[in-house]
Amino acid sequence: MAITVKQLEALTAADKGRTLTDGGSLKGQVYVARDGTVTVQFRFAYKFNKASKTVSVGTWPKLGLADIRKRRDQIRMQVRDARASHGLDPVALRRQQADDVVAARELERLRLQAEQEIEVARIEADKQEALLHQRQRRQDLAAMQARMTVRELFAQWQRLELARRADRGIEAERSFKADVFPLLGDMAAADVKKAHVQEVIDTIKARATGNQTMTRTAKKTLADLRQMFGFAMDRDYIEADPTARIKKAKIGKDVERDRVLSEPELIDLFQKLPLAAMADTSMLALRLQLATVARIGEILGARWENVDFERRLWTLPETKNGKRHEISLSDFALHQLRQLKEVTGLTPWLFPATRSRKDRPDFADHVCEKTVTKQVGDRQRPGDKALTGRSKHVDALVLVGGKWTPHDLRRTGATMMAELGALPDVVERCLNHAEEKKVKRTYQRAQYEGPMREAWRLLGERLTLLEQRAKGERKNAVTMRVA
C-alpha cells in the first residue's frame, strides 16, 4: 500500500527504526535525531545480473514524497536500459555506454536543477512564514496595547508627552491620582465610555463648597483626559475618544476670581505674616510675588543662577506660556531676595525642598508648587478645627475683604501698577501674558523694557511705604489709590 504524506507527518519519535513500504521496491527507514526531528531515508531495491542492489533516492522531508518517487522511477529506467543493452557486441555496447553516460549526466543535471528549485521554493515559503509570524506578532502587540489600562496609558502619555510640560506633568499626575485612577485606573483604556468620564467629572463637582465650585478643576481634568485619549487614538490604542461628546460648557461656568487686596488689607497682611507661624521662606515667597507679580509656581521653582543682583535682574527661563521672562528688581524685591539668600543660598534653588523625592532619594528638588497656597489656606479657616498635620493657627491670615490666595497677590500687584500710572500693555508684559499678535510680540518687545522697569520700581516703592506703615515707621502714609 502506498505511503501518504499525512502518514509521514504523523510519525513520532516512537516510530524510530520502523520500515515503511511504498510499493515499486521503494522502502523508507525512520530515523530520529537528538533534537526529536523525524526523518525517513528512502532506498530503491533492484536486481542486476542476478545480484540484489539498493540505492538511496532521498530523505523526507528534505525532499517531498513525489520527488522521491520521481527519482525512483528515473533509476528504474536506467536499470531497465542497462539490462536491455546487456549482451550487445563490444562496439554497440561502448556506444550504448557512452549514450548512457550522457543520459546519466543529463539526469543528474535535471536532478540538481530540481533540488535547487525545491530549495528556492522552501526559502520563499520560510520567508512568507516569517512575514506571517511577524505580522501576527504585531497584531498581538497591538491587541495587548489596546487592552492597556488607563493607569498604563497615563504612564505612556506622561513619558512621551507630559514630560514636555513646564512642570513635567506633575500637576496632571496629582490630579489623576486624586480623581481618575480611583475610578478608572484599572479599567482597560479601550473600554472607557462617555459615562465613565462623566462619572469622574461628577465626582469632582460633588466636592464643591460654598467658596469653591470645583468647576475649573473638573474642566482641567476633562482637558487632560481629552489630551490623553487623543494621544491613545494617534497610536491606535483605542478606536474612539470617550471624551469627544462631553462639552466643557455643560460642566458649568467658570467663576473668574477678581479678588484684589486693598492697601489697608496689605498693611494688615504685613503685620500678620510674622505672627502666622509660617516658614520664613514662605513669607518671603508671598512678598516676592507682590513685588514681581510673577506666578507663585514660577517663584517657588526658581534657581539662584538666574538671579543677577548686580544687574537687578531675575530671569525665569521657563514660564507658563513657554516664554523666557525677565523681571526688573525693585529695592523691595532685592531686599526679600537678600534675606532669602542667607537662608537657601547654598542650594541651587531659591526654595529647596526639605525632603527628597521618594523615587530619587539623592535628587534635590525645589519645594512643591502648592505648599505656599496650602499654608495660606490653612490659616484662613476661622471656626474650623485644624487639619491633621497642618497649622493650628486657623485664622492667622484672615483679612476683612474675605478669603485670598497667593494668586490674588499677583492680581493685586498688577492692579497697583496700573493705579500707579503703568499702561495696560505694560502691566500685561509685567504679568508675562502672551501677546496674541505675532508682529506686536516680535517688534515691540524692546520698547516695553523701560516702562516695565518703571512699573516694578513704583510698585516696590509703594510696597515699602505700606510695610513701613505696618511697622509704625510711617504713620503719615495715606492709603490711597494713585489715579
C-alpha positions in Angstrom: 0.0 0.0 0.0 1.4 3.4 -1.0 2.6 5.8 1.7 0.7 9.1 2.1 2.1 12.5 3.2 -0.2 12.5 6.2 1.3 9.2 7.3 4.8 10.7 7.1 3.7 13.9 9.0 2.1 11.7 11.7 5.4 10.0 12.5 6.8 10.5 16.0 10.0 9.5 17.9 8.2 6.3 18.9 8.4 5.2 15.2 12.2 5.1 15.3 13.6 2.2 13.2 10.3 1.5 11.5 10.4 0.4 7.8 7.8 1.9 5.5 6.9 0.3 2.2 5.7 2.5 -0.7 5.5 -0.2 -3.4 7.6 -0.4 -6.5 10.6 -1.7 -4.5 10.7 1.7 -2.6 11.1 1.5 1.2 11.8 4.1 3.9 13.7 3.8 7.2 12.5 6.0 10.1 15.3 7.9 11.9 15.0 10.3 14.9 17.6 13.0 15.6 18.8 14.1 19.1 16.5 17.1 19.0 13.5 14.9 18.2 13.4 15.6 14.5 11.9 12.7 12.5 13.3 11.9 9.0 12.7 9.0 6.6 15.5 7.7 4.3 14.2 6.0 1.2 16.0 3.4 -0.8 15.2 1.7 -4.1 15.9 -2.1 -4.4 16.6 -3.8 -7.8 18.4 -6.8 -9.3 21.1 -6.7 -12.0 22.9 -9.8 -13.3 21.2 -11.8 -10.6 22.6 -9.6 -7.9 20.3 -7.6 -5.5 21.3 -4.0 -5.0 19.8 -0.9 -3.3 20.3 2.8 -4.0 19.4 5.9 -2.0 16.7 8.1 -3.6 16.3 10.8 -1.0 15.3 11.8 2.6 12.0 13.1 3.6 11.1 15.9 4.5 14.1 17.4 2.7 12.6 16.0 -0.4 8.9 15.7 -0.9 7.4 12.2 -1.4 6.6 13.0 -5.1 10.2 14.0 -5.8 11.5 10.8 -4.1 9.2 8.6 -6.3 10.3 10.5 -9.4 13.9 9.8 -8.6 13.0 6.1 -8.0 11.3 6.0 -11.5 14.4 7.6 -13.1 16.7 5.0 -11.6 14.3 2.1 -12.6 14.5 3.3 -16.2 18.3 3.4 -16.1 18.3 -0.2 -14.8 15.9 -1.3 -17.5 18.1 0.3 -20.2 21.2 -1.4 -18.7 19.5 -4.8 -18.8 18.4 -4.3 -22.4 22.0 -3.4 -23.5 23.5 -6.4 -21.8 24.8 -8.8 -24.4 25.4 -6.3 -27.3 28.6 -6.5 -29.4 31.5 -4.5 -27.9 31.2 -1.6 -30.4 27.5 -1.3 -29.8 28.0 -1.7 -26.1 30.5 1.1 -25.9 28.2 3.3 -27.9 25.3 2.4 -25.6 27.5 3.1 -22.6 28.5 6.5 -24.0 24.9 7.3 -24.6 24.1 6.1 -21.0 26.8 8.4 -19.6 25.3 11.4 -21.5 21.9 10.4 -20.3 23.1 10.0 -16.7 24.7 13.4 -16.8 21.5 15.0 -18.1 19.6 13.2 -15.4 22.0 14.4 -12.8 21.7 18.0 -14.2 17.9 17.8 -14.1 18.1 16.3 -10.5 20.3 19.2 -9.3 18.1 21.7 -11.0 15.0 20.2 -9.4 16.7 20.3 -6.0 17.6 24.0 -6.5 14.1 24.8 -7.4 12.8 22.9 -4.4 15.3 24.8 -2.2 14.3 28.2 -3.6 10.7 27.3 -3.0 11.5 26.3 0.5 13.3 29.5 1.2 10.4 31.5 -0.2 8.0 29.5 1.9 10.1 30.2 5.0 10.2 33.9 4.2 6.4 34.0 3.8 6.0 32.1 7.1 8.4 34.6 8.8 6.4 37.5 7.4 3.1 36.0 8.6 4.7 35.4 12.0 5.9 39.0 12.2 2.5 40.3 11.2 0.9 38.1 13.8 3.2 39.4 16.5 2.4 43.0 15.5 -1.3 42.2 15.7 -0.8 40.6 19.1 1.2 43.6 20.3 -1.5 46.0 19.1 -4.1 43.9 20.8 -2.1 44.0 24.0 -1.6 47.7 23.8 -5.3 48.2 23.1 -6.0 46.4 26.4 -3.7 48.6 28.4 -5.3 50.1 31.5 -5.9 53.8 32.0 -3.1 53.8 34.5 -0.7 52.3 32.0 -1.9 54.6 29.3 -1.2 57.6 31.5 2.3 56.3 32.2 2.9 56.1 28.5 1.4 59.5 27.9 3.5 61.0 30.7 6.7 59.6 29.4 6.2 60.7 25.8 4.1 63.9 26.1 3.6 65.2 29.6 7.3 65.4 30.2 7.5 68.3 27.8 5.3 70.5 30.0 6.9 73.1 32.2 6.0 71.2 35.4 7.0 67.9 33.7 3.4 66.7 34.2 3.5 66.7 38.0 0.1 68.6 38.3 -1.6 66.3 35.9 -0.3 63.2 37.7 -1.5 64.6 41.0 -5.0 65.3 39.5 -5.2 61.8 38.0 -4.2 60.1 41.3 -6.8 62.0 43.1 -9.8 61.8 40.7 -9.2 59.5 37.8 -7.3 56.4 39.0 -9.6 55.6 41.9 -12.5 55.2 39.3 -10.8 54.2 36.1 -7.2 53.3 36.8 -7.5 49.5 36.4 -10.0 49.7 33.6 -8.9 48.9 30.0 -8.5 52.2 28.2 -10.4 50.8 25.2 -13.4 50.0 27.5 -13.7 53.6 28.8 -17.0 55.2 27.7 -18.5 58.6 28.0 -20.4 57.6 31.1 -17.2 56.7 32.9 -15.6 60.1 32.1 -18.8 61.8 33.2 -18.6 59.9 36.5 -15.1 61.4 37.1 -16.4 64.9 36.4 -19.5 64.4 38.6 -17.3 63.1 41.5 -15.1 66.2 41.3 -18.1 68.6 41.2 -19.6 66.8 44.2 -16.7 68.2 46.3 -17.9 71.7 45.7 -18.3 74.0 48.7 -19.7 77.5 49.2 -16.4 79.0 48.4 -15.2 76.6 45.7 -17.4 75.3 42.8 -14.7 72.8 41.6 -15.8 73.8 38.0 -12.3 74.8 36.9 -10.8 71.6 38.4 -13.4 69.5 36.6 -12.7 71.3 33.3 -9.0 70.9 33.7 -9.3 67.2 34.4 -11.5 66.8 31.3 -9.0 68.7 29.2 -6.2 66.3 30.4 -8.3 63.3 29.8 -9.1 64.5 26.3 -5.4 65.0 25.5 -4.5 61.5 26.9 -7.2 59.8 24.9 -6.2 61.8 21.8 -2.7 60.5 22.3 -4.1 57.0 22.5 -6.0 57.4 19.3 -3.0 58.7 17.4 -1.3 55.4 18.3 -4.3 53.1 17.6 -4.5 52.1 21.2 -8.3 52.9 21.1 -10.8 53.3 18.4 -12.9 56.1 19.8 -12.4 59.1 22.2 -14.8 58.7 25.1 -14.4 62.5 25.9 -15.4 63.6 22.4 -19.1 64.4 23.2 -18.5 65.9 26.6 -18.6 69.7 26.3 -16.9 72.0 28.8 -19.8 74.4 28.7 -22.1 71.8 30.2 -19.9 71.4 33.2 -20.6 74.9 34.3 -19.4 78.5 34.1 -16.0 79.5 35.4 -16.3 82.0 38.2 -13.4 84.2 37.5 -11.8 85.5 40.7 -11.3 89.2 40.9 -10.1 89.5 44.5 -7.7 92.4 44.9 -6.4 93.2 48.3 -6.9 96.8 49.4 -3.9 98.8 50.8 -5.3 98.6 54.3 -5.5 94.9 53.9 -1.9 94.8 52.7 -0.8 96.7 55.8 -2.8 94.2 57.9 -1.1 91.3 56.0 2.4 92.7 56.6 1.5 92.8 60.3 0.1 89.3 60.4 2.7 87.4 58.4 5.4 87.4 61.1 2.8 86.1 63.6 1.3 83.4 61.4 3.8 80.6 62.3 4.8 80.2 58.7 8.2 79.3 57.4 10.4 82.4 56.7 10.8 81.2 53.2 7.0 81.1 52.7 6.6 84.6 53.9 9.4 85.8 51.6 7.7 84.0 48.7 4.5 85.9 49.3 6.4 89.2 49.5 8.3 88.4 46.3 5.0 87.6 44.5 3.6 91.0 45.4 6.8 92.8 44.2 7.3 90.9 41.0 3.6 89.9 40.1 5.1 86.5 39.0 3.2 83.3 39.3 3.7 81.5 42.7 4.7 78.3 41.0 7.4 80.0 38.9 8.7 81.7 42.0 9.0 78.5 44.0 10.7 76.7 41.1 13.3 79.4 40.5 17.1 78.9 40.7 19.7 81.2 42.2 21.8 81.0 39.0 19.0 83.1 37.3 19.1 86.0 39.9 21.6 88.8 39.0 21.9 91.1 42.0 24.3 93.5 40.2 22.1 94.0 37.2 18.9 93.9 39.4 17.5 91.2 37.0 15.7 88.0 37.7 15.2 85.6 34.7 12.5 83.0 34.6 13.7 80.7 31.7 10.6 78.5 31.8 7.1 80.0 32.4 3.5 79.0 31.9 3.4 80.4 28.3 6.7 78.8 27.4 8.5 82.1 27.1 11.5 83.4 28.9 10.6 86.3 31.3 12.9 88.9 32.8 11.9 90.8 35.9 13.4 94.1 36.9 14.0 94.0 40.7 12.9 96.9 42.8 14.6 97.7 46.1 11.8 96.0 47.9 12.2 92.8 45.8 16.0 92.9 46.2 15.6 93.1 50.0 13.5 90.0 50.0 15.9 88.1 47.8 18.9 89.0 50.0 17.1 87.7 53.1 16.3 84.5 51.2 19.9 84.2 50.0 21.1 84.0 53.6 18.7 81.0 54.2 18.9 79.0 51.0 21.9 80.5 49.1 23.9 77.3 49.5 21.4 75.3 47.4 20.6 75.6 43.7 17.0 76.6 44.4 15.6 79.7 46.0 13.0 77.5 47.7 14.6 74.0 48.1 12.5 71.0 49.3 13.2 69.8 52.8 12.5 66.2 51.8 14.0 64.1 49.0 11.8 62.6 46.3 10.6 59.1 47.1 11.7 57.9 43.6 15.0 59.8 43.7 16.4 59.9 47.3 19.6 61.5 46.0 17.8 64.2 44.0 17.5 67.7 45.4 14.4 69.4 44.1 12.5 72.7 44.7 9.6 72.9 47.2 6.2 71.7 45.9 4.4 74.5 44.0 1.3 74.0 46.1 2.9 74.3 49.5 2.5 78.1 50.0 -1.0 78.1 48.7 -1.9 75.3 51.2 -0.2 77.2 54.1 -2.2 80.4 53.2 -5.5 78.4 53.0 -4.8 76.6 56.3 -4.6 80.0 58.1 -8.0 81.2 56.7 -10.3 78.7 58.3 -11.8 80.6 61.3 -14.1 78.4 63.4 -12.8 75.2 61.9 -10.7 72.5 63.5 -7.1 72.3 62.4 -6.4 69.7 59.8 -4.3 66.7 60.8 -0.6 67.5 60.4 -1.4 71.1 59.4 -1.2 74.5 61.1 -3.2 75.2 64.3 -3.3 78.9 63.5 -6.6 78.6 61.5 -7.3 82.4 61.5 -3.8 83.9 61.4 -4.2 85.3 57.9 -7.9 86.2 57.8 -8.4 89.6 56.1 -11.5 91.8 56.2 -12.0 91.5 52.4 -12.5 87.8 52.6 -10.6 84.7 51.6 -7.5 85.3 49.5 -4.9 83.2 47.7 -1.3 83.8 46.5 -2.6 84.3 43.0 -4.7 87.2 44.3 -1.4 88.9 45.4 -0.3 88.7 41.7 -3.5 90.4 40.7 -3.2 92.9 43.5 0.4 93.9 42.4 -0.7 94.3 38.8 -3.7 96.5 39.9 -1.3 98.6 42.0 0.9 99.0 38.9 -2.0 100.3 36.9 -3.1 102.7 39.7 0.5 104.0 39.9 0.3 105.0 36.2 1.5 102.0 34.2 -0.2 101.5 30.9 -2.3 98.3 30.5 0.1 96.9 27.8 3.0 97.4 30.2 1.1 95.7 33.1 0.3 92.8 30.7 4.0 92.5 29.9 5.0 92.5 33.6 2.5 89.7 34.1 4.1 87.8 31.2 0.8 87.3 29.4 1.3 86.0 25.9 0.8 88.6 23.1 -1.7 87.2 20.5 -0.4 89.2 17.5 2.9 87.9 16.3 4.1 91.3 14.8 3.4 93.1 18.0 5.0 90.3 20.0 8.2 90.4 18.0 8.8 94.1 17.1 7.5 95.9 20.2 9.3 93.9 22.8 12.2 96.3 23.3 10.0 99.4 23.7 8.4 98.0 26.8 11.6 97.3 28.8 11.9 100.9 30.2 8.2 101.2 31.2 8.3 97.7 32.7 11.3 98.6 34.9 9.5 101.8 36.0 6.3 99.9 36.8 8.2 97.4 39.0 10.1 100.3 40.7 6.9 102.2 41.5 5.3 99.1 42.8 8.3 98.3 45.1 8.3 101.8 46.5 4.6 101.6 47.3 5.0 98.2 49.0 7.9 99.7 51.0 5.7 102.5 52.1 2.9 100.2 53.1 5.3 97.9 55.1 6.7 100.9 56.9 3.2 101.9 57.8 2.6 98.4 59.1 5.6 98.6 61.3 4.6 102.1 62.6 7.6 103.7 60.9 5.5 106.0 58.6 2.3 107.0 60.4 1.6 109.7 57.9 1.5 107.4 54.9 -2.0 107.7 53.4 -3.6 104.6 51.9 -5.0 105.8 48.7 -5.0 104.8 45.1 -3.0 106.8 42.6 -5.2 107.9 39.7 
